[in-house]
Amino acid sequence: MTSNTPLRNILTYTRRALTLVWQTSRGLTLGLGALTVIAGLLPAAIAFVGAKLVDAVVAAIARQGQGLDAQFESVLGWVLLEGVLVAALAAAQRGLNLCQSLLRAQLGQRINALILEKALTLDLAQFEDSDFYDKLTRARREASSRPLSLVMRTFGLAQNAIALISFGGLLIQFSPLAVLVLALAGIPAFLVEAKFSGDAFRLFRWRSPETRMQMYLETVLAREDHAKEVKLFQLGPLLLQRFRDIFAKLYREDRRLALRRDGWGFVLGLIGTATLYGAYIWITWSAVHSQITLGEMTMYLLLFRQGQAALSASLSAIGGMYEDNLYLSTLYEYLDTPSGGAELSAGASSGPLPGDGIRFEAVSFRYPGADSDTLSEISLHLRPGQSLALVGENGSGKTTLIKLLTRLYSPRSGRILLDGLDLQEWDALALRQRIGVIFQDFARYQLPVGENIGAGDVRAFEDRERWRSAADKGMASDFIEQLADGYDTQLGKWFAQGRELSGGQWQKIALARAFMRHGADILVLDEPTAAMDAAAEATIFEHFRKLTVDRIAILISHRFSTVRMADQIVVIDGGRIIEHGDHSELMAADGHYARLFSLQAAGYQ
């Protein structure tokens, strides 16, 4: 949504926000509505009773000595009635505050849950898009406050509208012109608020990248996984200064906007003040010339003051609703983002050619916004029981090929088949249950050891027997059993008594995670042992090889002592397959693979 969206279109988000509140808690919403009506009617009733009280006092003074007790009883009755109304108004305001407080907690949770639910339906490409991250950042920043703010302003507008109608019904007895003056007095200040609300929103959208950079710098300076390098390389002062520079830039823009907004608001607000005291002169002149009683004068002065305050609050609420709608547009812009078709599609759970394995047929892929293909015309065939090693320089497209196989991305051209069926026709859940993957940048969850392993198969997330079985296959059992709490040991430093593991131990946890899927017949290891020494890696891959004799195994590694174990070796350069064969064939060809192998072997001599 652009910043110049017409007001009538922007305000459609009010309906969506009200619907969201209604769905969150119908009881609290009904309570807000009822209390709003009560709080809107009571001020006029209090003003009316106040006028009657003043007139009763004046009458009692005038008739001093003539049935004074009866006159005082009349005054006392009006006092008691006003006290009851004031107490009722206080109770209504307290009730409104209570409903707001309870709704704030429920609504904030609901909206954050909606944001996270939406995230689960999006494609990986969207998460790797900076424009999308700006959209997500804007939505999350305003998620917990804007919807409730909009709803409360809507109810506040209704409350003030009810009050204004009741004030107008009393003021019109004095003069219809007084009602018109009251209505026109607050418009200039309202126009200023609406204008600068739009300016503030445009500023908010424009500087999303700077805000995101601030958040990133906070993460780098305050997270344990960055602390070592920040201290070692003395990056702290530099990054902190950059954080301060961004704040200074944003503050200058905020200050400039605030000065303009408040300056014009003060100047135009004087119009309302002048109108108020002009009305005071008019009303008091009428009382002096006996056109109205003293009680009526008191009531009209109070009505005019409260009416102007209610009108100002109403116009401010409309301006605030306009601003909230602008900000809510960012939330719904995110929630309305088209979901990943791959995630939502329901498809087949098996292929027509069981045992045919994986086929890449002239597959090409280009990342969104890139100028050239990351993969180009990739063709290969891998049957169950075979292993494939992918070799190439960093950035050659090896990991991208795995992302295509797991359907995190879709090919730009060509197709990938599993058991004779295009991956796009598979049910995404059924497909991924057949694949166990460890990426080079695998997640290190701040969870207990067992749940870190169980994350490999959410169906058995808390299955302790499966944890142990997977840990045995991943060669992680030995060090896990030496931990104080075994599989219940908290990992990471975010929580109390958290234990940090070495890089090699974390990689064994990740390897065990891949073996959680008993039904997985395709296992992919993308540089999973980079933190291990060559001997440990060789041991793990020999173990891995024995466990995958009847499965498809795909390996990405820069250590050729491990790569040579694979049945097929594919050398990728610039996104293309330049060599394909087993170790002996590629060494005999004396090509790129042979040169790389010889260079690495020389390093161990």
C-alpha positions as CSV (number, residue, x, y, z in Angstrom):
1,M,0.0,0.0,0.0
2,T,1.3,3.4,-0.9
3,S,1.4,6.4,1.3
4,N,-1.0,8.3,-1.0
5,T,-3.8,5.8,-0.6
6,P,-7.1,7.7,-0.3
7,L,-8.5,8.1,3.2
8,R,-11.7,6.2,2.4
9,N,-9.6,3.1,1.4
10,I,-7.2,3.3,4.3
11,L,-10.0,3.4,6.8
12,T,-11.2,0.0,5.6
13,Y,-8.6,-1.4,8.1
14,T,-10.8,-0.1,10.9
15,R,-13.4,-2.8,10.0
16,R,-10.7,-5.5,9.9
17,A,-9.3,-4.3,13.3
18,L,-12.8,-4.3,14.9
19,T,-13.4,-7.8,13.5
20,L,-10.1,-9.0,14.9
21,V,-11.0,-7.6,18.3
22,W,-14.4,-9.2,18.2
23,Q,-12.8,-12.6,17.3
24,T,-10.3,-12.2,20.1
25,S,-12.9,-11.6,22.9
26,R,-16.6,-11.1,22.3
27,G,-17.3,-10.5,25.9
28,L,-14.7,-7.8,26.3
29,T,-15.8,-6.2,23.1
30,L,-19.4,-6.1,24.2
31,G,-18.3,-4.7,27.6
32,L,-16.3,-1.9,25.8
33,G,-19.3,-1.1,23.7
34,A,-21.7,-0.8,26.7
35,L,-19.3,1.1,28.8
36,T,-18.6,3.5,25.9
37,V,-22.3,4.4,25.6
38,I,-22.6,4.9,29.4
39,A,-19.4,7.0,29.5
40,G,-20.7,9.1,26.6
41,L,-24.1,9.9,28.2
42,L,-23.1,10.6,31.7
43,P,-21.1,13.9,31.2
44,A,-24.2,15.6,29.8
45,A,-26.4,14.2,32.5
46,I,-23.9,15.5,35.2
47,A,-23.9,19.0,33.5
48,F,-27.7,19.0,33.5
49,V,-27.9,18.0,37.2
50,G,-25.2,20.6,38.0
51,A,-27.3,23.3,36.4
52,K,-30.4,22.2,38.4
53,L,-28.3,22.2,41.6
54,V,-27.1,25.8,41.0
55,D,-30.6,27.0,40.3
56,A,-31.9,25.2,43.4
57,V,-29.2,26.9,45.5
58,V,-30.1,30.3,44.0
59,A,-33.8,29.7,44.7
60,A,-33.0,28.6,48.3
61,I,-31.0,31.8,48.8
62,A,-33.8,33.9,47.3
63,R,-36.4,32.3,49.6
64,Q,-34.4,32.4,52.7
65,G,-36.7,32.1,55.7
66,Q,-39.6,30.7,53.6
67,G,-39.6,26.9,54.0
68,L,-35.8,26.6,54.1
69,D,-35.9,23.0,55.0
70,A,-37.9,22.1,51.9
71,Q,-35.6,24.1,49.7
72,F,-32.5,22.5,51.3
73,E,-34.0,19.0,50.7
74,S,-34.3,19.9,47.0
75,V,-30.6,21.1,46.9
76,L,-29.6,17.9,48.8
77,G,-31.4,15.7,46.3
78,W,-29.6,17.3,43.4
79,V,-26.2,16.9,45.2
80,L,-26.9,13.2,45.9
81,L,-28.0,12.6,42.3
82,E,-24.9,14.3,40.9
83,G,-22.7,12.3,43.3
84,V,-24.3,9.0,42.0
85,L,-23.7,10.1,38.4
86,V,-20.1,11.1,39.0
87,A,-19.5,7.7,40.8
88,A,-21.1,5.9,37.8
89,L,-18.9,7.8,35.4
90,A,-15.8,6.9,37.4
91,A,-16.9,3.2,37.4
92,A,-17.5,3.3,33.7
93,Q,-14.0,4.8,33.1
94,R,-12.4,2.1,35.4
95,G,-14.3,-0.5,33.5
96,L,-13.1,0.8,30.2
97,N,-9.5,0.8,31.5
98,L,-9.9,-2.8,32.7
99,C,-11.3,-4.0,29.3
100,Q,-8.5,-2.2,27.5
101,S,-5.8,-3.8,29.7
102,L,-7.2,-7.3,29.2
103,L,-7.8,-6.8,25.5
104,R,-4.2,-5.4,25.0
105,A,-2.7,-8.7,26.3
106,Q,-5.0,-10.9,24.3
107,L,-4.8,-8.9,21.1
108,G,-1.1,-8.5,21.2
109,Q,-0.7,-12.3,21.6
110,R,-3.2,-13.0,18.8
111,I,-1.5,-10.7,16.3
112,N,1.9,-11.9,17.0
113,A,0.6,-15.4,16.5
114,L,-0.9,-14.3,13.2
115,I,2.5,-13.0,12.1
116,L,4.2,-16.2,13.0
117,E,1.5,-18.4,11.4
118,K,1.9,-16.4,8.2
119,A,5.7,-16.9,8.3
120,L,5.1,-20.6,8.2
121,T,3.4,-20.4,4.9
122,L,6.0,-18.3,3.1
123,D,8.7,-19.5,0.7
124,L,12.4,-19.4,1.6
125,A,12.9,-16.9,-1.3
126,Q,10.7,-14.4,0.5
127,F,12.8,-14.6,3.7
128,E,15.9,-14.0,1.6
129,D,14.4,-10.8,0.1
130,S,15.4,-7.5,1.8
131,D,12.2,-5.8,0.7
132,F,10.2,-8.5,2.4
133,Y,12.3,-8.2,5.6
134,D,11.5,-4.4,5.6
135,K,7.8,-5.4,5.4
136,L,8.1,-7.9,8.2
137,T,10.1,-5.4,10.4
138,R,7.4,-2.8,10.0
139,A,4.6,-5.3,10.8
140,R,6.3,-6.6,13.9
141,R,7.1,-3.1,15.2
142,E,3.5,-2.1,15.2
143,A,1.8,-5.4,15.7
144,S,1.1,-5.2,19.5
145,S,-0.1,-1.6,19.7
146,R,-1.7,-0.3,16.6
147,P,-4.8,-2.6,16.3
148,L,-5.8,-2.0,19.9
149,S,-5.0,1.7,19.5
150,L,-7.3,1.8,16.5
151,V,-10.1,0.0,18.3
152,M,-9.8,2.2,21.4
153,R,-9.9,5.3,19.3
154,T,-12.9,4.0,17.5
155,F,-14.7,3.4,20.8
156,G,-13.4,6.7,22.1
157,L,-14.8,8.4,19.0
158,A,-18.2,6.7,19.6
159,Q,-18.1,7.8,23.2
160,N,-17.3,11.4,22.3
161,A,-19.9,11.4,19.5
162,I,-22.6,10.3,22.0
163,A,-21.4,13.0,24.4
164,L,-21.4,15.6,21.6
165,I,-25.0,14.7,20.6
166,S,-26.2,15.0,24.2
167,F,-24.2,18.3,24.6
168,G,-25.7,19.6,21.4
169,G,-29.2,18.7,22.5
170,L,-28.7,20.9,25.6
171,L,-26.7,23.7,23.8
172,I,-29.2,24.1,21.0
173,Q,-31.7,25.4,23.7
174,F,-29.3,28.3,24.1
175,S,-28.6,28.9,20.4
176,P,-28.2,26.7,17.3
177,L,-25.3,29.0,16.4
178,A,-23.5,27.9,19.5
179,V,-23.6,24.3,18.3
180,L,-22.2,25.4,14.9
181,V,-19.4,27.4,16.5
182,L,-18.5,24.5,18.7
183,A,-18.4,22.1,15.6
184,L,-16.1,24.4,13.6
185,A,-13.7,25.4,16.3
186,G,-11.6,22.2,16.3
187,I,-11.3,21.6,12.5
188,P,-8.0,23.5,11.9
189,A,-6.2,21.5,14.6
190,F,-7.6,18.3,13.1
191,L,-6.3,19.1,9.6
192,V,-2.9,19.6,11.1
193,E,-2.9,16.3,12.9
194,A,-4.1,14.4,9.8
195,K,-1.4,16.1,7.6
196,F,1.4,15.3,9.9
197,S,0.2,11.8,10.7
198,G,0.6,11.1,7.0
199,D,4.1,12.7,7.0
200,A,5.1,10.5,10.0
201,F,3.9,7.4,8.2
202,R,5.9,8.2,5.1
203,L,8.9,8.7,7.2
204,F,8.3,5.4,9.0
205,R,8.2,3.5,5.7
206,W,11.1,5.3,4.1
207,R,13.5,4.5,6.9
208,S,12.7,0.8,7.5
209,P,16.2,-0.3,6.3
210,E,17.9,2.0,8.8
211,T,15.7,0.7,11.6
212,R,16.5,-2.9,10.6
213,M,20.2,-2.0,10.6
214,Q,19.8,-0.7,14.1
215,M,18.2,-3.9,15.2
216,Y,20.9,-5.9,13.6
217,L,23.7,-3.9,15.3
218,E,22.0,-4.4,18.7
219,T,22.0,-8.2,17.9
220,V,25.7,-8.2,17.0
221,L,26.7,-6.2,20.1
222,A,24.5,-8.1,22.6
223,R,24.5,-11.8,21.4
224,E,26.9,-14.4,22.6
225,D,27.5,-15.9,19.2
226,H,29.0,-12.6,18.1
227,A,30.8,-11.6,21.3
228,K,34.0,-13.4,20.6
229,E,34.8,-11.7,17.3
230,V,33.4,-8.3,18.5
231,K,35.9,-8.4,21.4
232,L,38.8,-10.0,19.5
233,F,38.6,-7.6,16.5
234,Q,37.6,-4.6,18.7
235,L,34.5,-4.0,16.7
236,G,32.5,-2.8,19.6
237,P,33.3,0.9,19.5
238,L,33.0,1.0,15.7
239,L,29.6,-0.7,15.6
240,L,28.3,1.2,18.7
241,Q,29.2,4.5,16.9
242,R,27.4,3.3,13.8
243,F,24.4,2.6,16.0
244,R,24.6,6.1,17.5
245,D,24.9,7.7,14.0
246,I,21.8,5.9,12.8
247,F,19.9,7.1,15.9
248,A,21.2,10.6,15.4
249,K,19.9,10.6,11.8
250,L,16.5,9.2,12.8
251,Y,16.3,11.6,15.7
252,R,16.9,14.7,13.5
253,E,14.1,13.6,11.3
254,D,11.8,12.9,14.2
255,R,12.7,16.3,15.9
256,R,12.0,18.2,12.7
257,L,8.6,16.5,12.3
258,A,7.8,17.0,16.0
259,L,8.6,20.7,15.9
260,R,6.5,21.3,12.8
261,R,3.6,19.2,14.1
262,D,3.5,20.8,17.6
263,G,4.2,24.3,16.3
264,W,1.4,24.3,13.8
265,G,-0.8,22.5,16.3
266,F,-0.3,25.2,18.9
267,V,-0.9,28.1,16.5
268,L,-4.1,26.6,15.1
269,G,-5.1,25.4,18.6
270,L,-5.3,29.1,19.6
271,I,-8.4,29.3,17.3
272,G,-10.2,26.8,19.5
273,T,-9.1,28.7,22.6
274,A,-10.3,32.0,21.2
275,T,-13.6,30.4,20.2
276,L,-14.0,29.0,23.8
277,Y,-13.6,32.4,25.5
278,G,-15.7,34.1,22.8
279,A,-18.5,31.7,23.8
280,Y,-17.8,32.5,27.5
281,I,-18.4,36.2,26.8
282,W,-21.6,35.4,24.9
283,I,-23.0,33.1,27.6
284,T,-22.1,35.4,30.5
285,W,-23.5,38.4,28.7
286,S,-26.8,36.5,28.3
287,A,-26.8,35.7,32.0
288,V,-26.1,39.3,33.0
289,H,-29.0,40.4,30.8
290,S,-31.3,37.8,32.5
291,Q,-31.8,35.9,29.2
292,I,-30.7,32.7,31.0
293,T,-30.5,31.7,34.7
294,L,-27.3,31.3,36.7
295,G,-27.7,27.6,36.6
296,E,-28.2,27.6,32.9
297,M,-25.1,29.8,32.5
298,T,-23.1,27.3,34.6
299,M,-24.4,24.4,32.5
300,Y,-23.7,26.1,29.1
301,L,-20.2,27.1,30.1
302,L,-19.5,23.5,31.3
303,L,-21.1,22.1,28.1
304,F,-19.1,24.4,25.9
305,R,-15.9,23.5,27.6
306,Q,-16.6,19.8,27.7
307,G,-18.1,19.9,24.2
308,Q,-14.9,21.5,22.8
309,A,-12.8,18.9,24.7
310,A,-15.0,16.1,23.3
311,L,-14.9,17.6,19.8
312,S,-11.1,18.0,20.0
313,A,-10.9,14.4,21.2
314,S,-13.1,13.2,18.4
315,L,-11.2,15.0,15.7
316,S,-7.9,13.8,17.3
317,A,-9.4,10.2,17.4
318,I,-10.2,10.5,13.7
319,G,-6.7,11.7,13.0
320,G,-5.3,9.0,15.1
321,M,-7.5,6.4,13.4
322,Y,-6.1,7.7,10.1
323,E,-2.6,7.2,11.4
324,D,-3.3,3.8,12.9
325,N,-4.8,2.7,9.6
326,L,-1.7,3.8,7.8
327,Y,0.4,1.7,10.2
328,L,-2.0,-1.2,10.1
329,S,-1.7,-1.2,6.4
330,T,1.9,-2.5,6.9
331,L,0.6,-5.3,9.1
332,Y,-2.1,-6.4,6.7
333,E,0.3,-5.8,3.8
334,Y,2.5,-8.5,5.4
335,L,-0.5,-10.8,6.3
336,D,-1.8,-10.5,2.7
337,T,1.5,-11.4,1.2
338,P,0.8,-14.4,-1.2
339,S,1.7,-17.6,0.6
340,G,4.2,-20.0,-1.0
341,G,2.3,-22.2,-3.4
342,A,4.7,-25.0,-2.7
343,E,3.8,-25.1,0.9
344,L,0.0,-25.0,0.4
345,S,-0.3,-27.4,-2.5
346,A,-1.7,-30.8,-1.8
347,G,-0.2,-33.5,-4.0
348,A,0.9,-37.1,-4.3
349,S,2.6,-39.0,-1.6
350,S,4.2,-41.5,-3.9
351,G,5.5,-41.7,-7.5
352,P,4.6,-44.0,-10.4
353,L,8.1,-45.5,-10.6
354,P,9.2,-46.6,-7.1
355,G,12.9,-47.2,-7.0
356,D,13.7,-44.9,-9.8
357,G,15.3,-42.4,-7.4
358,I,16.1,-38.8,-8.2
359,R,16.4,-37.3,-11.6
360,F,17.5,-33.8,-12.5
361,E,16.5,-33.0,-16.1
362,A,18.1,-29.8,-17.5
363,V,17.4,-27.9,-14.3
364,S,18.3,-24.2,-14.2
365,F,17.7,-21.8,-11.4
366,R,18.2,-18.1,-10.8
367,Y,17.8,-16.3,-7.4
368,P,15.3,-13.5,-7.4
369,G,16.9,-10.2,-8.5
370,A,20.1,-12.0,-9.8
371,D,21.5,-11.2,-13.2
372,S,22.6,-14.8,-14.1
373,D,21.7,-18.4,-13.3
374,T,23.1,-20.0,-10.2
375,L,22.5,-23.4,-11.7
376,S,22.4,-24.1,-15.4
377,E,21.2,-27.2,-17.3
378,I,21.9,-29.6,-14.4
379,S,21.1,-33.3,-15.4
380,L,21.9,-36.3,-13.3
381,H,20.3,-39.5,-12.0
382,L,20.7,-41.1,-8.6
383,R,19.1,-44.5,-7.6
384,P,18.4,-45.9,-4.1
385,G,21.6,-47.4,-2.6
386,Q,23.8,-44.9,-4.5
387,S,25.8,-42.1,-3.0
388,L,26.6,-38.8,-4.7
389,A,29.3,-36.3,-3.8
390,L,29.1,-32.7,-5.0
391,V,32.4,-30.9,-5.4
392,G,33.1,-27.3,-6.3
393,E,34.2,-24.0,-5.1
394,N,32.1,-21.9,-2.6
395,G,29.3,-20.3,-4.5
396,S,29.3,-22.8,-7.3
397,G,25.7,-23.8,-6.6
398,K,26.0,-27.0,-4.5
399,T,23.8,-26.0,-1.7
400,T,21.3,-24.4,-4.1
401,L,20.9,-27.8,-5.7
402,I,20.0,-29.2,-2.4
403,K,17.5,-26.4,-1.8
404,L,15.8,-27.3,-5.1
405,L,15.7,-31.0,-4.1
406,T,14.0,-30.2,-0.8
407,R,11.6,-27.9,-2.7
408,L,12.7,-24.8,-0.8
409,Y,13.0,-23.3,-4.2
410,S,11.5,-24.2,-7.6
411,P,13.5,-24.5,-10.8
412,R,13.4,-21.7,-13.3
413,S,13.4,-24.3,-16.1
414,G,13.7,-28.1,-16.3
415,R,12.3,-30.4,-13.7
416,I,13.3,-32.6,-10.8
417,L,11.6,-36.0,-10.4
418,L,11.4,-38.4,-7.5
419,D,10.2,-41.9,-8.3
420,G,9.1,-40.7,-11.7
421,L,7.0,-37.8,-10.4
422,D,7.9,-34.1,-10.7
423,L,8.6,-32.6,-7.2
424,Q,6.0,-29.9,-7.9
425,E,3.3,-32.5,-7.9
426,W,4.4,-34.1,-4.6
427,D,2.7,-33.2,-1.3
428,A,5.3,-31.0,0.3
429,L,5.0,-32.7,3.7
430,A,5.2,-36.2,2.2
431,L,8.3,-35.2,0.2
432,R,10.2,-33.7,3.1
433,Q,9.5,-36.6,5.3
434,R,11.5,-38.7,2.9
435,I,14.5,-36.4,3.1
436,G,16.9,-35.9,6.0
437,V,19.1,-32.9,5.6
438,I,22.0,-31.2,7.5
439,F,22.9,-27.9,6.1
440,Q,26.3,-26.3,6.7
441,D,24.6,-23.5,8.7
442,F,22.4,-25.9,10.7
443,A,20.4,-24.4,13.6
444,R,21.7,-24.6,17.1
445,Y,18.4,-24.5,19.1
446,Q,18.5,-23.1,22.6
447,L,16.7,-26.2,23.8
448,P,17.6,-29.4,25.7
449,V,19.9,-31.9,23.9
450,G,17.0,-34.3,23.3
451,E,14.8,-31.7,21.7
452,N,17.7,-30.5,19.6
453,I,17.8,-34.0,18.2
454,G,14.0,-34.5,18.1
455,A,13.6,-31.4,15.9
456,G,14.6,-33.7,13.0
457,D,11.1,-35.2,13.2
458,V,8.3,-33.3,14.9
459,R,6.2,-36.4,15.1
460,A,8.7,-37.8,17.5
461,F,9.9,-34.6,19.0
462,E,9.6,-35.9,22.6
463,D,10.3,-39.6,21.9
464,R,13.3,-40.4,24.1
465,E,13.9,-43.8,22.5
466,R,14.1,-42.2,19.1
467,W,16.5,-39.6,20.5
468,R,18.9,-42.3,21.7
469,S,18.6,-44.3,18.5
470,A,19.3,-41.2,16.4
471,A,22.2,-40.1,18.7
472,D,23.8,-43.6,18.2
473,K,23.6,-43.3,14.5
474,G,25.0,-39.7,14.6
475,M,27.9,-40.8,16.9
476,A,26.7,-38.3,19.6
477,S,25.8,-40.8,22.3
478,D,29.2,-40.9,24.0
479,F,29.5,-37.2,24.8
480,I,25.8,-36.8,25.6
481,E,25.9,-39.4,28.3
482,Q,28.8,-37.6,29.9
483,L,26.7,-34.4,30.3
484,A,25.3,-33.8,33.8
485,D,21.7,-34.1,32.7
486,G,22.2,-36.2,29.7
487,Y,19.5,-35.6,27.1
488,D,17.8,-33.1,29.4
489,T,20.9,-30.8,29.4
490,Q,20.0,-27.3,28.3
491,L,22.1,-26.1,25.4
492,G,23.1,-22.6,24.7
493,K,23.7,-19.6,27.0
494,W,20.4,-17.9,26.7
495,F,18.8,-19.7,29.6
496,A,19.9,-20.7,33.1
497,Q,22.4,-23.6,33.4
498,G,22.8,-23.7,29.7
499,R,25.7,-25.7,28.4
500,E,27.7,-24.7,25.3
501,L,29.1,-27.4,23.0
502,S,32.1,-27.5,20.8
503,G,31.7,-27.1,17.1
504,G,32.3,-30.8,16.5
505,Q,29.7,-31.8,19.2
506,W,27.1,-29.5,17.7
507,Q,27.7,-31.1,14.3
508,K,27.1,-34.6,15.8
509,I,23.9,-33.3,17.3
510,A,22.9,-32.1,13.8
511,L,23.9,-35.4,12.3
512,A,21.7,-37.2,14.9
513,R,18.9,-34.9,14.0
514,A,19.1,-36.1,10.4
515,F,18.7,-39.7,11.5
516,M,15.5,-38.9,13.5
517,R,13.5,-39.6,10.3
518,H,13.2,-43.3,10.2
519,G,11.2,-43.1,6.9
520,A,13.8,-40.9,5.2
521,D,15.4,-42.7,2.3
522,I,17.3,-39.6,1.0
523,L,20.0,-38.3,3.3
524,V,21.9,-35.1,2.5
525,L,25.0,-33.8,4.4
526,D,26.0,-30.3,3.4
527,E,29.4,-29.8,4.9
528,P,28.2,-31.2,8.2
529,T,31.7,-32.0,9.6
530,A,33.6,-28.8,8.8
531,A,34.4,-28.3,12.5
532,M,35.9,-31.8,12.8
533,D,39.4,-33.0,12.1
534,A,40.0,-35.2,9.0
535,A,40.2,-38.4,11.0
536,A,36.9,-37.8,12.8
537,E,35.2,-36.9,9.5
538,A,36.4,-40.0,7.9
539,T,35.1,-42.1,10.8
540,I,31.7,-40.5,10.6
541,F,31.3,-40.9,6.9
542,E,32.4,-44.5,7.0
543,H,29.7,-44.9,9.7
544,F,27.3,-42.9,7.6
545,R,28.0,-45.0,4.5
546,K,27.1,-48.2,6.4
547,L,23.8,-46.7,7.6
548,T,22.8,-45.7,4.0
549,V,23.4,-48.8,2.0
550,D,19.8,-48.9,0.9
551,R,19.2,-45.2,0.7
552,I,20.2,-42.3,-1.5
553,A,23.1,-40.4,0.1
554,I,24.2,-36.9,-1.1
555,L,27.4,-35.4,0.3
556,I,28.9,-32.0,0.0
557,S,32.4,-31.7,1.3
558,H,35.7,-30.1,0.6
559,R,37.7,-33.0,1.9
560,F,38.5,-35.4,-1.0
561,S,39.4,-38.2,1.3
562,T,35.7,-38.4,2.1
563,V,34.4,-37.5,-1.3
564,R,36.3,-40.4,-2.9
565,M,34.0,-42.9,-1.1
566,A,30.9,-41.8,-3.2
567,D,29.6,-43.9,-6.1
568,Q,29.2,-40.8,-8.2
569,I,31.1,-37.5,-8.0
570,V,29.8,-34.4,-9.7
571,V,32.1,-31.4,-10.1
572,I,30.2,-28.1,-10.4
573,D,31.8,-24.9,-11.6
574,G,29.9,-21.7,-12.3
575,G,26.6,-23.5,-11.8
576,R,27.3,-26.2,-14.5
577,I,28.4,-29.8,-14.2
578,I,31.9,-29.9,-15.7
579,E,32.8,-33.5,-14.7
580,H,30.8,-36.5,-13.6
581,G,32.0,-40.0,-12.6
582,D,33.5,-42.0,-9.8
583,H,36.9,-41.3,-8.2
584,S,38.9,-43.6,-10.5
585,E,37.3,-42.2,-13.6
586,L,37.8,-38.6,-12.7
587,M,41.4,-39.2,-11.7
588,A,42.0,-41.0,-15.0
589,A,40.5,-38.0,-16.9
590,D,43.1,-35.8,-15.2
591,G,40.7,-32.8,-15.2
592,H,39.6,-30.3,-12.6
593,Y,38.8,-33.0,-10.0
594,A,42.2,-34.7,-10.3
595,R,44.0,-31.4,-9.9
596,L,42.1,-30.5,-6.8
597,F,42.6,-33.9,-5.3
598,S,46.3,-33.8,-6.0
599,L,46.6,-30.4,-4.5
600,Q,44.8,-31.4,-1.3
601,A,46.7,-34.7,-1.1
602,A,50.0,-32.8,-1.4
603,G,49.0,-30.8,1.7
604,Y,49.0,-33.9,3.8
605,Q,52.4,-35.2,2.6
